């Protein structure tokens, strides 16, 4: 079975540009999570969805960040406009209902110059 | 609020030896899960092992075992017969498990394990 697929693996952009990160969860998984990893803050949850509906977005840093899940097999995390402090590794993870194990994608390493 | 503490920033172990990575947690919720993830230098997060708060037996997965001591709120990872490929960052994490629904993982700061010849 394919795991969680994230794209791109690496993204380099300039401050002020829009960035879109993509995630395809494991087929049949009901939950999708977006995490961010930085040296200063470690791994922290940004937002998660259940059956395509956002459940908890309290970790989204500010209005520049938005996430959508238009269907069960695709989610996006958008940053507009991007800032250097957004540089981090962004992970997507998914899990099934009643099986509380989250499987992570390979991550997207974002560098905002 | 939940909290995970990993007090060992770095550990060394010789190949073929066993090693214990420490993790303590704090929550007032009775229903929770404890996890260990491995992050090699390539960056991906690999699920290793899971322990539910109501599980009576310690979880084991191959060379990995979780030493769960509920009264002490500790969930140490034991890796037996270390291999060079075990060199990585290891994260302990926790989530609440109310009514079977998923919730976020709260992570510790990680322990970097280096396996030597």
HADDOCK unambig.tbl for C-alpha pairs under 7 A between the chains (distance, minus, plus):
assign (segid A and resid 42 and name CA) (segid B and resid 109 and name CA) 6.27 0.50 0.50
assign (segid A and resid 43 and name CA) (segid B and resid 107 and name CA) 6.27 0.50 0.50
assign (segid A and resid 45 and name CA) (segid B and resid 104 and name CA) 6.62 0.50 0.50
assign (segid A and resid 97 and name CA) (segid B and resid 101 and name CA) 6.36 0.50 0.50
assign (segid A and resid 97 and name CA) (segid B and resid 102 and name CA) 6.87 0.50 0.50
assign (segid A and resid 98 and name CA) (segid B and resid 100 and name CA) 4.79 0.50 0.50
assign (segid A and resid 98 and name CA) (segid B and resid 101 and name CA) 5.99 0.50 0.50
assign (segid A and resid 100 and name CA) (segid B and resid 102 and name CA) 5.69 0.50 0.50
assign (segid A and resid 103 and name CA) (segid B and resid 47 and name CA) 6.60 0.50 0.50
assign (segid A and resid 104 and name CA) (segid B and resid 45 and name CA) 5.84 0.50 0.50
assign (segid A and resid 104 and name CA) (segid B and resid 46 and name CA) 6.99 0.50 0.50
assign (segid A and resid 105 and name CA) (segid B and resid 44 and name CA) 6.82 0.50 0.50
assign (segid A and resid 106 and name CA) (segid B and resid 43 and name CA) 6.86 0.50 0.50
assign (segid A and resid 106 and name CA) (segid B and resid 44 and name CA) 4.49 0.50 0.50
assign (segid A and resid 106 and name CA) (segid B and resid 45 and name CA) 6.90 0.50 0.50
assign (segid A and resid 107 and name CA) (segid B and resid 44 and name CA) 6.43 0.50 0.50
